[in-house]
């Protein structure tokens, strides 16, 4: 059994407040045969400059260090890709470093940028990520991505991540879904929701107007996961600029406060042991003592149907920021829906619902912009950009895209980014005749989960408007 010391559970403390000044991203798609990677990165940085009414040269004049997220060198056949991008952005000879933590690379890249500002090393840092996933066939791409699993113990068993998540989905369905057919529908509803929201997003790679039946009848990839349960393999770039308070207000009159907590866990899900895990602020001692009685088979708690890394990231982030109950204290979230099952698992790990009750988050309608049951706003809408299933999963950029999307809501600029007809035309996409604003009205605080592998690395980013902090520092 893993036991935590008080020092390991110490809440991180930044030596100075850190602010998110601006964000930007490129269009996302399955392939860009005529666009080089560095062009996509330039597009993201240019969008960040446009967002604060600056030229790229003006924004770059504030940047002191740069962190670049790029997961898979194999795809672009370019080692040290961060040096190439740094050069093409015109940021040489500033200090730079590359970050690789699998699917969590985007969030981890921002984590590093925040720490360099919080430490005082830099007043302003760039976090930029990208992925090039279109230069190999899909089956080879899945093989290359699967190399992020434990090659000794897991790759021989599943070989692609859908296989790894299928095992978790089977166990979760059997225990917490009580083997009910209705649970399969609940999983499908996540795909319907997220691909439907992607229809309102000109950046999105995979918008679709589908039904639960479409998901359930799509081809099996690894049972019970089907094609429409799975995230996209995308190409694109996203970025964010973080600063100390003085510099942030030199760039914009409306920066956001930003914090990140992070956690990790063994690559081998079969080795995820029964343990006494840290409780989140909205949980009570003894709350899960009867979990095995409520859900027979759940005695091995939390087992491999949960992500301890997400729990640790949320534990640190909530306690850093004063969040007690995410449903009450947050207004919008972006979760790592690599598969429909991982969405449900994460609800529990970050305390949106107690362990065992993840399906209730979707079934209640509170994860929707407009609750389909009550026709009122959802209490905590998730993945309004379309998530990884509907918008994109350009791995190194994903976590940064999620942070940007949360920021757009808190800045009350979601419509400005997603509605203009000229942007749809620029991206070669047809704006739906039923385009609907998904701006969360009055959003003040939000969260983004960036997640790797089967939960091997996770970051939990919290954004808040400075006028709406929960805990004064």
Secondary structure, 3 states (H helix, E strand, C coil): CCCCCCCCCCCCCCCCCCEEEEEEECCCECCCCCCCHHHHHHHHHHHHHHHCCCCHHHHHCCCCEEEEECCCHHHHCCCCHHHHHHHHCCCCCCEEEEECCHHHHHHHHHHHHHHHHHCCCCCEEEEEEEECCCCCCHHHHHHHHHCCCCCCCCCCCCCCHHHHHHHHHHHHHHHCCCCCHHHHHHHHHHHHHHHHHHCCCCCCCCCCCCCHHHHHHCCEEECCEEHHHECCCCEEEEEEEEECHHHHHHHCCCCEEEEEEEEECCCCHHHCCCCCCCCCCCCCCCCCCCHHHHCCCCCCCCHHHCCHHHHHHHHHHHHHHCCCCHHHHCCEEECCCCEHHHHHHHHHHCCCCCCCCHHHHHHCCCCCCECCCCCCECCCEECCCCHHHHCCCCHHHHHHHHHHHHHHHHCCCHHHHHCCHHHHHHCCCCCCCCCCCCCCCCCCEEEEEEECCCCCEEEEEEEEEHHHCCCCC
